[in-house]
């Protein structure tokens, strides 16, 4: 009888260990969001308001990147963009929860661009920089699809856009597959 109890106890310890190991391997939503931002920074800056270049004589365009992904439900309610998200297989509405987190790092090299990343808004000529902020990161429950809203502001030309970028998980990698313009000004 004691031998059966030991075997039963060892079996439960083994199952518990497996569940802890499998839980530790799955990334948190914040980690996934930061990986998506870092891997796709080129995509986010490819169509920035490049006429800001004309105002910057040395052709180095400072880009102020917000280091915090926010949860901006007010924008979503004003935009009424839920049909765009839901047409991509998400089930979101005004009560949905989005992931907020701090971005710890941003790649300093950007393909074929001479760009200086700035984390703080100090010593920047407001006419000569572009601002990128991220908000409303959403990932579905089984962590196979996600979207992120990106706001781009060209201060030198006084224009801005809000776009949503869609991603899907393919072989443990997050791949960008679609972008939709939400607002322009």
SVG drawing of the C-alpha trace seen along z (x, -y; Angstrom):
<svg xmlns="http://www.w3.org/2000/svg" viewBox="-18 -73 42 75">
<polyline fill="none" stroke="black" stroke-width="0.4" points="0.0,0.0 2.8,-2.4 4.5,-1.6 1.4,-2.5 1.1,-5.8 4.8,-6.6 4.2,-5.8 1.0,-7.9 2.8,-10.8 5.7,-10.7 3.3,-10.7 1.6,-13.9 5.0,-15.6 6.0,-14.6 2.7,-16.1 3.1,-19.3 6.7,-19.7 5.6,-19.3 3.0,-21.9 5.4,-24.4 7.9,-23.8 5.3,-24.3 4.0,-27.5 7.5,-29.0 8.1,-28.4 5.1,-30.5 5.8,-34.2 3.7,-36.7 1.6,-39.1 4.0,-41.9 7.0,-39.9 5.2,-39.0 4.3,-42.7 7.9,-43.8 9.2,-41.1 6.7,-42.2 7.7,-45.8 11.5,-45.1 11.2,-42.7 9.0,-44.9 10.4,-48.4 11.4,-48.7 7.8,-48.1 6.6,-50.8 9.0,-53.4 9.0,-52.6 6.2,-55.0 6.9,-57.8 6.3,-61.4 9.6,-61.7 9.0,-65.2 10.3,-66.0 13.7,-65.3 13.5,-68.6 13.4,-70.5 16.4,-68.6 19.5,-69.6 21.8,-66.8 19.2,-64.1 19.3,-62.5 15.7,-62.3 15.2,-62.0 12.4,-59.6 10.9,-59.9 9.6,-56.5 7.3,-56.3 8.7,-53.6 5.2,-52.7 2.4,-50.8 -0.8,-52.3 -4.4,-51.2 -6.4,-53.9 -10.0,-52.8 -11.3,-56.4 -9.7,-56.4 -11.3,-53.1 -14.7,-54.2 -14.4,-57.5 -12.9,-55.6 -15.5,-52.8 -12.9,-50.5 -14.0,-47.2 -15.3,-45.9 -11.8,-46.2 -10.3,-44.1 -13.1,-41.6 -12.9,-41.1 -9.4,-39.7 -10.8,-37.1 -10.6,-39.0 -13.6,-39.3 -13.1,-42.7 -15.5,-45.4 -15.5,-48.4 -15.1,-46.0 -12.0,-44.2 -8.8,-44.3 -5.6,-45.5 -2.0,-44.9 0.0,-47.9 3.7,-47.6 7.0,-49.4 9.3,-48.9 12.8,-48.1 14.8,-48.2 14.5,-49.4 16.9,-48.4 19.3,-51.2 20.0,-50.1 17.3,-50.5 17.6,-49.1 18.7,-51.7 17.8,-54.6 19.9,-57.2 17.9,-57.6 18.6,-58.6 16.2,-57.1 15.4,-59.4 13.6,-58.2 13.2,-61.5 11.8,-64.7 14.7,-66.9 16.8,-69.1 14.7,-68.2 13.7,-70.9 9.9,-70.3 10.0,-71.0 12.5,-68.3 11.3,-65.0 8.8,-62.3 7.0,-60.7 5.9,-57.1 3.7,-55.8 2.1,-52.4 -1.2,-51.6 -3.9,-49.0 -1.8,-45.9 -4.2,-42.9 -3.4,-39.2 -6.0,-36.5 -6.4,-33.9 -4.5,-31.1 -1.7,-33.5 -1.8,-33.0 -2.9,-36.4 -2.3,-40.0 -2.7,-43.6 -1.1,-46.8 -2.2,-50.4 0.7,-52.7 0.4,-56.5 2.9,-58.4 3.2,-62.2 5.3,-64.3 5.7,-67.5 7.6,-69.4 4.7,-68.9 2.0,-68.8 0.4,-65.5 -0.4,-62.2 -1.8,-58.8 -3.2,-56.0 -2.8,-52.6 -3.4,-49.1 -0.8,-46.4 -1.9,-42.7 0.4,-39.8 0.1,-36.0 2.2,-33.4 3.9,-31.1 6.3,-28.4 6.9,-30.3 7.6,-33.6 5.3,-36.6 4.8,-37.6 3.3,-40.9 0.6,-40.3 -1.6,-43.3 -1.9,-47.1 -5.0,-49.2 -5.3,-53.0 -7.6,-54.0 -7.4,-57.8 -5.4,-60.5 -5.0,-64.1"/>
</svg>
